[in-house]
Amino acid sequence: MKDRNHDEAMAEILREDPTLAAEILNGILEDGDQAELLITLRQMTKAFGGVAQVAHESHLNTTQLYRTLSPKGNPRFSSLAAVLKAMGLRLAVHPVKQGRPLSRKRAAQA
C-alpha cells in the first residue's frame, strides 16, 4: 500500500464527492475561519485539476491564484466566487435562525 499525504487524500475525497466539498466549505464558512477556508480551497484546487486548470477556468492567472490561496491570502469576493464556480460550486446566503424575513424598511432600520 502506497502512503499518501493528507492533501492528496483530501483531494481524492473532494474530487469524488462534490456534495461533501460543499458541506465542508459551508461548515468552515459558518465558523468564519479564513485560514481553514484557504487550506481547504488549496486542497480542492488539487482535486479540481490543479492550480493551472482552476486558474484558467476562473479567469485568474496562476500567480494570482497562488497568492489568493496562500496562508496569508485575503481573497476578494470576486476571486473567491470565480474559484468556486470553476469547481462547480457557489456561495449562498441562508438565514441564521428561522423567522419572518425582514421587510426592506425593517432591514434598513436594523
PyRosetta script that sets phi, psi and omega in degrees:
from pyrosetta import init, pose_from_sequence

init()
pose = pose_from_sequence("MKDRNHDEAMAEILREDPTLAAEILNGILEDGDQAELLITLRQMTKAFGGVAQVAHESHLNTTQLYRTLSPKGNPRFSSLAAVLKAMGLRLAVHPVKQGRPLSRKRAAQA")
pose.set_psi(1, 128.3)
pose.set_omega(1, -179.9)
pose.set_phi(2, -83.7)
pose.set_psi(2, 133.1)
pose.set_omega(2, 176.8)
pose.set_phi(3, -75.7)
pose.set_psi(3, 142.0)
pose.set_omega(3, 175.1)
pose.set_phi(4, -123.9)
pose.set_psi(4, 150.5)
pose.set_omega(4, 175.4)
pose.set_phi(5, -81.0)
pose.set_psi(5, 169.3)
pose.set_omega(5, -175.8)
pose.set_phi(6, -59.3)
pose.set_psi(6, -44.9)
pose.set_omega(6, -178.6)
pose.set_phi(7, -60.0)
pose.set_psi(7, -41.9)
pose.set_omega(7, 179.5)
pose.set_phi(8, -64.8)
pose.set_psi(8, -42.5)
pose.set_omega(8, 179.5)
pose.set_phi(9, -64.0)
pose.set_psi(9, -43.9)
pose.set_omega(9, 178.5)
pose.set_phi(10, -64.8)
pose.set_psi(10, -40.1)
pose.set_omega(10, 178.7)
pose.set_phi(11, -58.9)
pose.set_psi(11, -43.1)
pose.set_omega(11, 179.7)
pose.set_phi(12, -64.1)
pose.set_psi(12, -44.5)
pose.set_omega(12, 179.7)
pose.set_phi(13, -61.8)
pose.set_psi(13, -45.8)
pose.set_omega(13, -177.4)
pose.set_phi(14, -68.6)
pose.set_psi(14, -36.1)
pose.set_omega(14, 178.4)
pose.set_phi(15, -64.1)
pose.set_psi(15, -39.1)
pose.set_omega(15, -176.7)
pose.set_phi(16, -80.3)
pose.set_psi(16, -20.1)
pose.set_omega(16, -176.0)
pose.set_phi(17, -140.0)
pose.set_psi(17, 82.2)
pose.set_omega(17, 179.9)
pose.set_phi(18, -60.4)
pose.set_psi(18, -27.7)
pose.set_omega(18, 177.6)
pose.set_phi(19, -65.2)
pose.set_psi(19, -41.0)
pose.set_omega(19, 176.0)
pose.set_phi(20, -62.9)
pose.set_psi(20, -40.6)
pose.set_omega(20, 177.7)
pose.set_phi(21, -58.0)
pose.set_psi(21, -44.9)
pose.set_omega(21, 179.6)
pose.set_phi(22, -64.1)
pose.set_psi(22, -41.9)
pose.set_omega(22, 179.7)
pose.set_phi(23, -64.0)
pose.set_psi(23, -41.6)
pose.set_omega(23, 178.8)
pose.set_phi(24, -62.4)
pose.set_psi(24, -46.6)
pose.set_omega(24, 179.6)
pose.set_phi(25, -63.3)
pose.set_psi(25, -41.2)
pose.set_omega(25, 178.4)
pose.set_phi(26, -61.2)
pose.set_psi(26, -40.6)
pose.set_omega(26, 177.0)
pose.set_phi(27, -62.6)
pose.set_psi(27, -41.4)
pose.set_omega(27, 178.9)
pose.set_phi(28, -66.2)
pose.set_psi(28, -42.9)
pose.set_omega(28, 179.4)
pose.set_phi(29, -64.0)
pose.set_psi(29, -35.1)
pose.set_omega(29, 176.6)
pose.set_phi(30, -62.8)
pose.set_psi(30, -39.4)
pose.set_omega(30, -179.8)
pose.set_phi(31, -76.1)
pose.set_psi(31, -25.3)
pose.set_omega(31, 179.6)
pose.set_phi(32, 75.6)
pose.set_psi(32, 25.8)
pose.set_omega(32, -178.4)
pose.set_phi(33, -92.8)
pose.set_psi(33, 98.5)
pose.set_omega(33, -175.5)
pose.set_phi(34, -64.1)
pose.set_psi(34, -38.4)
pose.set_omega(34, -179.9)
pose.set_phi(35, -62.0)
pose.set_psi(35, -44.8)
pose.set_omega(35, 179.0)
pose.set_phi(36, -65.2)
pose.set_psi(36, -37.4)
pose.set_omega(36, 177.2)
pose.set_phi(37, -60.5)
pose.set_psi(37, -45.4)
pose.set_omega(37, -178.5)
pose.set_phi(38, -67.0)
pose.set_psi(38, -37.7)
pose.set_omega(38, 176.6)
pose.set_phi(39, -61.7)
pose.set_psi(39, -47.1)
pose.set_omega(39, -178.3)
pose.set_phi(40, -65.6)
pose.set_psi(40, -39.7)
pose.set_omega(40, 177.6)
pose.set_phi(41, -65.1)
pose.set_psi(41, -35.8)
pose.set_omega(41, 175.2)
pose.set_phi(42, -63.6)
pose.set_psi(42, -43.4)
pose.set_omega(42, 177.4)
pose.set_phi(43, -62.5)
pose.set_psi(43, -40.9)
pose.set_omega(43, -179.5)
pose.set_phi(44, -67.4)
pose.set_psi(44, -33.8)
pose.set_omega(44, 177.4)
pose.set_phi(45, -59.2)
pose.set_psi(45, -42.3)
pose.set_omega(45, 176.0)
pose.set_phi(46, -62.2)
pose.set_psi(46, -40.0)
pose.set_omega(46, -177.6)
pose.set_phi(47, -67.5)
pose.set_psi(47, -30.3)
pose.set_omega(47, -174.7)
pose.set_phi(48, -105.4)
pose.set_psi(48, 37.1)
pose.set_omega(48, 171.0)
pose.set_phi(49, 105.7)
pose.set_psi(49, -4.8)
pose.set_omega(49, 179.8)
pose.set_phi(50, 94.5)
pose.set_psi(50, 170.7)
pose.set_omega(50, -175.7)
pose.set_phi(51, -59.9)
pose.set_psi(51, -45.8)
pose.set_omega(51, -177.4)
pose.set_phi(52, -61.4)
pose.set_psi(52, -43.0)
pose.set_omega(52, -179.2)
pose.set_phi(53, -67.1)
pose.set_psi(53, -47.7)
pose.set_omega(53, -179.7)
pose.set_phi(54, -65.3)
pose.set_psi(54, -40.0)
pose.set_omega(54, 177.3)
pose.set_phi(55, -60.2)
pose.set_psi(55, -44.7)
pose.set_omega(55, 179.8)
pose.set_phi(56, -61.4)
pose.set_psi(56, -48.7)
pose.set_omega(56, -176.9)
pose.set_phi(57, -70.1)
pose.set_psi(57, -24.9)
pose.set_omega(57, 179.8)
pose.set_phi(58, -95.5)
pose.set_psi(58, 0.4)
pose.set_omega(58, 179.7)
pose.set_phi(59, 62.0)
pose.set_psi(59, 35.2)
pose.set_omega(59, 173.3)
pose.set_phi(60, -114.6)
pose.set_psi(60, 154.1)
pose.set_omega(60, 174.0)
pose.set_phi(61, -84.4)
pose.set_psi(61, 159.6)
pose.set_omega(61, -173.6)
pose.set_phi(62, -62.0)
pose.set_psi(62, -37.9)
pose.set_omega(62, 178.6)
pose.set_phi(63, -61.9)
pose.set_psi(63, -44.0)
pose.set_omega(63, 179.3)
pose.set_phi(64, -62.3)
pose.set_psi(64, -41.6)
pose.set_omega(64, 179.8)
pose.set_phi(65, -66.4)
pose.set_psi(65, -43.9)
pose.set_omega(65, 176.2)
pose.set_phi(66, -56.6)
pose.set_psi(66, -46.1)
pose.set_omega(66, -179.6)
pose.set_phi(67, -65.3)
pose.set_psi(67, -42.1)
pose.set_omega(67, -179.0)
pose.set_phi(68, -60.1)
pose.set_psi(68, -41.3)
pose.set_omega(68, -175.3)
pose.set_phi(69, -95.8)
pose.set_psi(69, 5.5)
pose.set_omega(69, 179.4)
pose.set_phi(70, -68.5)
pose.set_psi(70, 161.6)
pose.set_omega(70, 179.2)
pose.set_phi(71, -56.2)
pose.set_psi(71, -27.2)
pose.set_omega(71, 177.8)
pose.set_phi(72, -100.2)
pose.set_psi(72, 10.1)
pose.set_omega(72, -178.0)
pose.set_phi(73, -66.1)
pose.set_psi(73, 152.2)
pose.set_omega(73, 176.7)
pose.set_phi(74, -138.2)
pose.set_psi(74, 79.9)
pose.set_omega(74, -172.0)
pose.set_phi(75, -63.2)
pose.set_psi(75, 138.8)
pose.set_omega(75, 172.0)
pose.set_phi(76, -74.1)
pose.set_psi(76, 156.0)
pose.set_omega(76, 179.4)
pose.set_phi(77, -56.4)
pose.set_psi(77, -43.7)
pose.set_omega(77, -177.2)
pose.set_phi(78, -63.4)
pose.set_psi(78, -38.8)
pose.set_omega(78, 178.4)
pose.set_phi(79, -68.4)
pose.set_psi(79, -44.6)
pose.set_omega(79, 179.2)
pose.set_phi(80, -61.3)
pose.set_psi(80, -45.3)
pose.set_omega(80, 179.4)
pose.set_phi(81, -63.2)
pose.set_psi(81, -39.8)
pose.set_omega(81, 179.7)
pose.set_phi(82, -66.8)
pose.set_psi(82, -41.1)
pose.set_omega(82, 179.2)
pose.set_phi(83, -65.1)
pose.set_psi(83, -45.8)
pose.set_omega(83, 178.9)
pose.set_phi(84, -62.2)
pose.set_psi(84, -41.0)
pose.set_omega(84, 178.9)
pose.set_phi(85, -61.6)
pose.set_psi(85, -39.9)
pose.set_omega(85, 178.0)
pose.set_phi(86, -62.5)
pose.set_psi(86, -24.3)
pose.set_omega(86, 179.4)
pose.set_phi(87, -95.0)
pose.set_psi(87, 3.4)
pose.set_omega(87, -179.7)
pose.set_phi(88, 80.1)
pose.set_psi(88, 23.8)
pose.set_omega(88, -179.0)
pose.set_phi(89, -125.1)
pose.set_psi(89, 168.9)
pose.set_omega(89, 175.7)
pose.set_phi(90, -152.0)
pose.set_psi(90, 159.3)
pose.set_omega(90, 174.7)
pose.set_phi(91, -81.8)
pose.set_psi(91, 148.4)
pose.set_omega(91, 176.4)
pose.set_phi(92, -144.5)
pose.set_psi(92, 156.7)
pose.set_omega(92, 179.3)
pose.set_phi(93, -114.3)
pose.set_psi(93, 133.9)
pose.set_omega(93, 178.8)
pose.set_phi(94, -131.2)
pose.set_psi(94, 147.0)
pose.set_omega(94, 178.6)
pose.set_phi(95, -65.6)
pose.set_psi(95, 145.8)
pose.set_omega(95, 179.2)
pose.set_phi(96, -72.1)
pose.set_psi(96, -43.0)
pose.set_omega(96, 177.7)
pose.set_phi(97, -130.6)
pose.set_psi(97, 154.5)
pose.set_omega(97, -178.4)
pose.set_phi(98, -75.0)
pose.set_psi(98, 147.4)
pose.set_omega(98, 179.0)
pose.set_phi(99, 164.2)
pose.set_psi(99, -179.9)
pose.set_omega(99, -179.4)
pose.set_phi(100, -75.9)
pose.set_psi(100, 142.6)
pose.set_omega(100, -179.8)
pose.set_phi(101, -67.3)
pose.set_psi(101, 150.1)
pose.set_omega(101, 176.7)
pose.set_phi(102, -69.7)
pose.set_psi(102, 138.0)
pose.set_omega(102, 171.0)
pose.set_phi(103, -72.1)
pose.set_psi(103, 165.1)
pose.set_omega(103, 178.3)
pose.set_phi(104, -59.5)
pose.set_psi(104, -38.1)
pose.set_omega(104, -179.9)
pose.set_phi(105, -65.6)
pose.set_psi(105, -46.3)
pose.set_omega(105, 179.4)
pose.set_phi(106, -65.9)
pose.set_psi(106, -36.5)
pose.set_omega(106, 179.0)
pose.set_phi(107, -64.6)
pose.set_psi(107, -39.2)
pose.set_omega(107, 179.5)
pose.set_phi(108, -66.9)
pose.set_psi(108, -30.2)
pose.set_omega(108, -179.1)
pose.set_phi(109, -82.2)
pose.set_psi(109, -21.5)
pose.set_omega(109, -175.3)
pose.set_phi(110, -71.2)
pose.dump_pdb("model.pdb")
